[in-house]
Amino acid sequence: MSIVAQGLQRLWGKRGERDQPLEQGNSKAGATTGGSVTQEPVVVWQAANPMEAQIVKGRLLSAGIPAIVKGEAMGRIYGFVYGGLAERDVLVPGPLAETARDLLSEEVQWAQDGEEEE
């Protein structure tokens, strides 16, 4: 089982199983998936750069939706902020994907200085 699959299993696994060590015989899902099929991470946003991805992740986390950012390692190593290697995917657990997409499709109303929020 890969390190990424183990991390996602711990992050999104069932509450009772979260603290148990991951072993080949311990997993209830198939060995190829690394976790429950219903909890597979789903891409809900493709960000053009790391900053945009972190903003989207923050918006999801503030709404109580767990999210992770995934991207090309070379972009991080060399610090690319634009182009194909700078792109990042924001992922959430499968059952929360539709809720996350709805949240991200809502228009954000920013209050101007001196104005009250509605």
TORDREN-994639 format. One record per residue: residue number from 1; residue in one letter; x, y, z of N, C-alpha, C in turn. Coordinates in steps of 0.1 Angstrom, whole numbers. Last residue first. Example, Ala and Ser with C-alpha at 12.3 -4.5 7.8 and 13.67 -1.06 7.14 Angstrom:
# TORDREN-994639
@n=2; res=s; nX=128; nY=-22; nZ=71; caX=137; caY=-11; caZ=71; cX=129; cY=0; cZ=79
@n=1; res=a; nX=132; nY=-57; nZ=78; caX=123; caY=-45; caZ=78; cX=132; cY=-33; cZ=78
END
This chain:
# TORDREN-994639
@n=118; res=e; nX=-241; nY=418; nZ=41; caX=-256; caY=416; caZ=41; cX=-259; cY=403; cZ=48
@n=117; res=e; nX=-217; nY=438; nZ=58; caX=-220; caY=426; caZ=50; cX=-235; cY=423; cZ=52
@n=116; res=e; nX=-213; nY=473; nZ=55; caX=-216; caY=461; caZ=63; cX=-220; cY=450; cZ=54
@n=115; res=e; nX=-185; nY=493; nZ=45; caX=-198; caY=487; caZ=42; cX=-200; cY=475; cZ=52
@n=114; res=g; nX=-159; nY=500; nZ=50; caX=-169; caY=509; caZ=55; cX=-183; cY=504; cZ=53
@n=113; res=d; nX=-146; nY=484; nZ=22; caX=-143; caY=491; caZ=34; cX=-154; cY=501; cZ=38
@n=112; res=q; nX=-170; nY=461; nZ=9; caX=-160; caY=471; caZ=7; cX=-157; cY=478; cZ=21
@n=111; res=a; nX=-173; nY=426; nZ=11; caX=-177; caY=439; caZ=16; cX=-166; cY=449; cZ=13
@n=110; res=w; nX=-179; nY=403; nZ=-15; caX=-169; caY=409; caZ=-6; cX=-174; cY=423; cZ=-2
@n=109; res=q; nX=-195; nY=374; nZ=-22; caX=-197; caY=388; caZ=-21; cX=-188; cY=394; cZ=-11
@n=108; res=v; nX=-189; nY=348; nZ=-44; caX=-186; caY=354; caZ=-31; cX=-188; cY=369; cZ=-31
@n=107; res=e; nX=-211; nY=325; nZ=-58; caX=-204; caY=337; caZ=-60; cX=-202; cY=343; cZ=-46
@n=106; res=e; nX=-207; nY=290; nZ=-58; caX=-214; caY=302; caZ=-53; cX=-205; cY=314; cZ=-55
@n=105; res=s; nX=-191; nY=269; nZ=-65; caX=-198; caY=276; caZ=-76; cX=-205; cY=288; cZ=-72
@n=104; res=l; nX=-182; nY=259; nZ=-41; caX=-173; caY=266; caZ=-49; cX=-179; cY=273; cZ=-61
@n=103; res=l; nX=-206; nY=246; nZ=-32; caX=-200; caY=257; caZ=-24; cX=-191; cY=265; cZ=-33
@n=102; res=d; nX=-209; nY=226; nZ=-52; caX=-219; caY=236; caZ=-50; cX=-214; cY=249; cZ=-43
@n=101; res=r; nX=-186; nY=211; nZ=-47; caX=-187; caY=218; caZ=-60; cX=-198; cY=229; cZ=-59
@n=100; res=a; nX=-191; nY=202; nZ=-21; caX=-180; caY=210; caZ=-24; cX=-181; cY=218; cZ=-37
@n=99; res=t; nX=-214; nY=186; nZ=-27; caX=-215; caY=197; caZ=-17; cX=-204; cY=207; cZ=-20
@n=98; res=e; nX=-201; nY=167; nZ=-43; caX=-212; caY=175; caZ=-48; cX=-214; cY=188; cZ=-40
@n=97; res=a; nX=-182; nY=155; nZ=-25; caX=-178; caY=162; caZ=-38; cX=-189; cY=171; cZ=-43
@n=96; res=l; nX=-187; nY=139; nZ=-4; caX=-188; caY=154; caZ=-2; cX=-185; cY=162; cZ=-14
@n=95; res=p; nX=-182; nY=113; nZ=-11; caX=-196; caY=117; caZ=-7; cX=-197; cY=132; cZ=-5
@n=94; res=g; nX=-153; nY=115; nZ=-18; caX=-163; caY=113; caZ=-28; cX=-177; cY=117; cZ=-23
@n=93; res=p; nX=-133; nY=140; nZ=-1; caX=-139; caY=127; caZ=-1; cX=-151; cY=126; cZ=-11
@n=92; res=v; nX=-115; nY=162; nZ=-25; caX=-124; caY=160; caZ=-13; cX=-129; cY=145; cZ=-13
@n=91; res=l; nX=-88; nY=180; nZ=-39; caX=-96; caY=168; caZ=-38; cX=-103; cY=168; cZ=-24
@n=90; res=v; nX=-75; nY=201; nZ=-63; caX=-81; caY=201; caZ=-49; cX=-90; cY=189; cZ=-48
@n=89; res=d; nX=-45; nY=201; nZ=-81; caX=-59; caY=196; caZ=-80; cX=-63; cY=197; cZ=-65
@n=88; res=r; nX=-25; nY=226; nZ=-97; caX=-28; caY=218; caZ=-86; cX=-42; cY=213; cZ=-86
@n=87; res=e; nX=2; nY=237; nZ=-119; caX=-13; caY=234; caZ=-116; cX=-14; cY=224; cZ=-105
@n=86; res=a; nX=28; nY=241; nZ=-125; caX=23; caY=248; caZ=-113; cX=8; cY=244; cZ=-110
@n=85; res=l; nX=33; nY=228; nZ=-148; caX=39; caY=222; caZ=-136; cX=34; cY=229; cZ=-123
@n=84; res=g; nX=20; nY=245; nZ=-167; caX=15; caY=232; caZ=-164; cX=20; cY=226; cZ=-152
@n=83; res=g; nX=20; nY=279; nZ=-154; caX=23; caY=269; caZ=-164; cX=18; cY=255; cZ=-159
@n=82; res=y; nX=34; nY=294; nZ=-124; caX=25; caY=294; caZ=-136; cX=30; cY=283; cZ=-146
@n=81; res=v; nX=52; nY=290; nZ=-105; caX=39; caY=296; caZ=-101; cX=30; cY=297; cZ=-112
@n=80; res=f; nX=77; nY=267; nZ=-94; caX=69; caY=272; caZ=-106; cX=56; cY=278; cZ=-100
@n=79; res=g; nX=97; nY=256; nZ=-77; caX=89; caY=268; caZ=-74; cX=82; cY=274; cZ=-85
@n=78; res=y; nX=110; nY=232; nZ=-80; caX=116; caY=244; caZ=-87; cX=108; cY=257; cZ=-85
@n=77; res=i; nX=94; nY=216; nZ=-64; caX=108; caY=216; caZ=-62; cX=114; cY=229; cZ=-68
@n=76; res=r; nX=68; nY=220; nZ=-74; caX=71; caY=224; caZ=-60; cX=86; cY=226; cZ=-58
@n=75; res=g; nX=70; nY=210; nZ=-99; caX=66; caY=223; caZ=-97; cX=69; cY=229; cZ=-84
@n=74; res=m; nX=76; nY=183; nZ=-94; caX=86; caY=192; caZ=-100; cX=83; cY=206; cZ=-99
@n=73; res=a; nX=52; nY=172; nZ=-85; caX=63; caY=174; caZ=-75; cX=74; cY=184; cZ=-81
@n=72; res=e; nX=20; nY=184; nZ=-92; caX=33; caY=178; caZ=-98; cX=44; cY=182; cZ=-88
@n=71; res=g; nX=-4; nY=180; nZ=-66; caX=1; caY=186; caZ=-78; cX=14; cY=179; cZ=-82
@n=70; res=k; nX=-32; nY=184; nZ=-45; caX=-23; caY=174; caZ=-51; cX=-17; cY=181; cZ=-64
@n=69; res=v; nX=-46; nY=191; nZ=-14; caX=-41; caY=196; caZ=-26; cX=-30; cY=187; cZ=-32
@n=68; res=i; nX=-76; nY=182; nZ=3; caX=-62; caY=181; caZ=1; cX=-58; cY=186; cZ=-12
@n=67; res=a; nX=-102; nY=187; nZ=28; caX=-97; caY=188; caZ=14; cX=-82; cY=186; cZ=14
@n=66; res=p; nX=-133; nY=184; nZ=45; caX=-119; caY=181; caZ=44; cX=-114; cY=181; cZ=30
@n=65; res=i; nX=-155; nY=209; nZ=52; caX=-152; caY=198; caZ=42; cX=-137; cY=196; cZ=41
@n=64; res=g; nX=-162; nY=231; nZ=67; caX=-162; caY=218; caZ=73; cX=-160; cY=206; cZ=63
@n=63; res=a; nX=-158; nY=255; nZ=56; caX=-172; caY=250; caZ=55; cX=-173; cY=236; cZ=61
@n=62; res=s; nX=-131; nY=258; nZ=58; caX=-139; caY=267; caZ=66; cX=-154; cY=263; cZ=66
@n=61; res=l; nX=-123; nY=240; nZ=38; caX=-121; caY=236; caZ=52; cX=-129; cY=245; cZ=61
@n=60; res=l; nX=-130; nY=254; nZ=15; caX=-136; caY=241; caZ=18; cX=-135; cY=238; cZ=33
@n=59; res=r; nX=-113; nY=276; nZ=17; caX=-127; caY=278; caZ=17; cX=-135; cY=265; cZ=20
@n=58; res=g; nX=-88; nY=263; nZ=16; caX=-92; caY=271; caZ=28; cX=-107; cY=273; cZ=29
@n=57; res=k; nX=-88; nY=254; nZ=-10; caX=-88; caY=244; caZ=1; cX=-93; cY=251; cZ=14
@n=56; res=v; nX=-88; nY=278; nZ=-24; caX=-99; caY=269; caZ=-25; cX=-100; cY=259; cZ=-14
@n=55; res=i; nX=-63; nY=287; nZ=-15; caX=-74; caY=295; caZ=-12; cX=-87; cY=286; cZ=-13
@n=54; res=q; nX=-46; nY=267; nZ=-25; caX=-47; caY=269; caZ=-11; cX=-59; cY=277; cZ=-7
@n=53; res=a; nX=-50; nY=271; nZ=-53; caX=-53; caY=258; caZ=-47; cX=-55; cY=260; cZ=-32
@n=52; res=e; nX=-39; nY=297; nZ=-56; caX=-53; caY=295; caZ=-59; cX=-58; cY=282; cZ=-52
@n=51; res=m; nX=-12; nY=290; nZ=-51; caX=-19; caY=300; caZ=-42; cX=-34; cY=298; cZ=-44
@n=50; res=p; nX=-4; nY=272; nZ=-71; caX=-5; caY=267; caZ=-57; cX=-13; cY=277; cZ=-48
@n=49; res=n; nX=-25; nY=276; nZ=-101; caX=-12; caY=277; caZ=-93; cX=-14; cY=273; cZ=-79
@n=48; res=a; nX=-49; nY=269; nZ=-112; caX=-38; caY=272; caZ=-121; cX=-25; cY=273; cZ=-114
@n=47; res=a; nX=-68; nY=241; nZ=-100; caX=-62; caY=254; caZ=-98; cX=-50; cY=256; cZ=-107
@n=46; res=q; nX=-96; nY=224; nZ=-103; caX=-82; caY=224; caZ=-108; cX=-77; cY=238; cZ=-108
@n=45; res=w; nX=-117; nY=208; nZ=-80; caX=-112; caY=221; caZ=-85; cX=-98; cY=219; cZ=-91
@n=44; res=v; nX=-124; nY=183; nZ=-72; caX=-135; caY=193; caZ=-73; cX=-130; cY=206; cZ=-79
@n=43; res=v; nX=-115; nY=150; nZ=-75; caX=-111; caY=163; caZ=-78; cX=-123; cY=172; cZ=-80
@n=42; res=v; nX=-120; nY=128; nZ=-48; caX=-125; caY=133; caZ=-60; cX=-120; cY=147; cZ=-63
@n=41; res=p; nX=-109; nY=99; nZ=-29; caX=-109; caY=114; caZ=-32; cX=-113; cY=117; cZ=-46
@n=40; res=e; nX=-132; nY=74; nZ=-17; caX=-121; caY=78; caZ=-27; cX=-121; cY=93; cZ=-29
@n=39; res=q; nX=-151; nY=64; nZ=-1; caX=-143; caY=75; caZ=4; cX=-132; cY=80; cZ=-5
@n=38; res=t; nX=-163; nY=43; nZ=-14; caX=-171; caY=55; caZ=-11; cX=-163; cY=67; cZ=-6
@n=37; res=v; nX=-142; nY=24; nZ=-13; caX=-146; caY=30; caZ=-26; cX=-154; cY=43; cZ=-24
@n=36; res=s; nX=-117; nY=27; nZ=12; caX=-131; caY=24; caZ=9; cX=-135; cY=31; cZ=-4
@n=35; res=g; nX=-84; nY=20; nZ=1; caX=-94; caY=25; caZ=10; cX=-108; cY=22; cZ=5
@n=34; res=g; nX=-67; nY=10; nZ=-18; caX=-61; caY=17; caZ=-7; cX=-71; cY=22; cZ=3
@n=33; res=t; nX=-73; nY=-4; nZ=-42; caX=-79; caY=9; caZ=-40; cX=-72; cY=16; cZ=-28
@n=32; res=t; nX=-61; nY=-29; nZ=-42; caX=-57; caY=-20; caZ=-53; cX=-62; cY=-6; cZ=-50
@n=31; res=a; nX=-71; nY=-45; nZ=-23; caX=-57; caY=-41; caZ=-21; cX=-53; cY=-30; cZ=-31
@n=30; res=g; nX=-105; nY=-35; nZ=-13; caX=-95; caY=-43; caZ=-21; cX=-81; cY=-37; cZ=-20
@n=29; res=a; nX=-112; nY=-29; nZ=22; caX=-113; caY=-27; caZ=7; cX=-103; cY=-35; cZ=0
@n=28; res=k; nX=-104; nY=-35; nZ=47; caX=-117; caY=-41; caZ=43; cX=-119; cY=-39; cZ=28
@n=27; res=s; nX=-72; nY=-41; nZ=60; caX=-80; caY=-33; caZ=51; cX=-93; cY=-41; cZ=47
@n=26; res=n; nX=-56; nY=-59; nZ=73; caX=-65; caY=-51; caZ=81; cX=-75; cY=-44; cZ=72
@n=25; res=g; nX=-37; nY=-72; nZ=57; caX=-49; caY=-80; caZ=62; cX=-59; cY=-72; cZ=69
@n=24; res=q; nX=-18; nY=-51; nZ=54; caX=-25; caY=-57; caZ=43; cX=-37; cY=-64; cZ=47
@n=23; res=e; nX=-24; nY=-24; nZ=77; caX=-17; caY=-36; caZ=73; cX=-25; cY=-42; cZ=62
@n=22; res=l; nX=-23; nY=5; nZ=96; caX=-27; caY=-1; caZ=83; cX=-18; cY=-13; cZ=80
@n=21; res=p; nX=-33; nY=6; nZ=130; caX=-22; caY=6; caZ=120; cX=-27; cY=0; cZ=107
@n=20; res=q; nX=-61; nY=26; nZ=141; caX=-55; caY=13; caZ=139; cX=-44; cY=13; cZ=128
@n=19; res=d; nX=-74; nY=49; nZ=141; caX=-63; caY=48; caZ=150; cX=-55; cY=35; cZ=148
@n=18; res=r; nX=-96; nY=46; nZ=124; caX=-87; caY=56; caZ=121; cX=-74; cY=54; cZ=129
@n=17; res=e; nX=-118; nY=29; nZ=128; caX=-106; caY=23; caZ=122; cX=-94; cY=33; cZ=121
@n=16; res=g; nX=-138; nY=45; nZ=138; caX=-133; caY=34; caZ=146; cX=-120; cY=28; cZ=141
@n=15; res=r; nX=-142; nY=63; nZ=116; caX=-137; caY=68; caZ=129; cX=-131; cY=57; cZ=137
@n=14; res=k; nX=-129; nY=53; nZ=84; caX=-139; caY=53; caZ=94; cX=-134; cY=57; cZ=107
@n=13; res=g; nX=-107; nY=77; nZ=67; caX=-111; caY=63; caZ=71; cX=-123; cY=65; cZ=81
@n=12; res=w; nX=-94; nY=100; nZ=59; caX=-108; caY=98; caZ=56; cX=-114; cY=85; cZ=60
@n=11; res=l; nX=-68; nY=98; nZ=70; caX=-75; caY=111; caZ=69; cX=-90; cY=109; cZ=68
@n=10; res=r; nX=-60; nY=72; nZ=66; caX=-61; caY=77; caZ=80; cX=-69; cY=90; cZ=80
@n=9; res=q; nX=-62; nY=70; nZ=38; caX=-70; caY=61; caZ=47; cX=-71; cY=67; cZ=61
@n=8; res=l; nX=-44; nY=89; nZ=31; caX=-58; caY=92; caZ=28; cX=-67; cY=83; cZ=36
@n=7; res=g; nX=-21; nY=76; nZ=40; caX=-24; caY=89; caZ=45; cX=-39; cY=92; cZ=43
@n=6; res=q; nX=-21; nY=53; nZ=24; caX=-22; caY=52; caZ=38; cX=-26; cY=65; cZ=45
@n=5; res=a; nX=-18; nY=64; nZ=-2; caX=-31; caY=57; caZ=2; cX=-32; cY=55; cZ=17
@n=4; res=v; nX=7; nY=75; nZ=1; caX=-4; caY=84; caZ=-1; cX=-17; cY=77; cZ=2
@n=3; res=i; nX=23; nY=52; nZ=4; caX=22; caY=61; caZ=15; cX=10; cY=71; cZ=14
@n=2; res=s; nX=6; nY=22; nZ=-8; caX=15; caY=34; caZ=-10; cX=13; cY=43; cZ=2
@n=1; res=m; nX=9; nY=-12; nZ=0; caX=0; caY=0; caZ=0; cX=9; cY=12; cZ=0
END
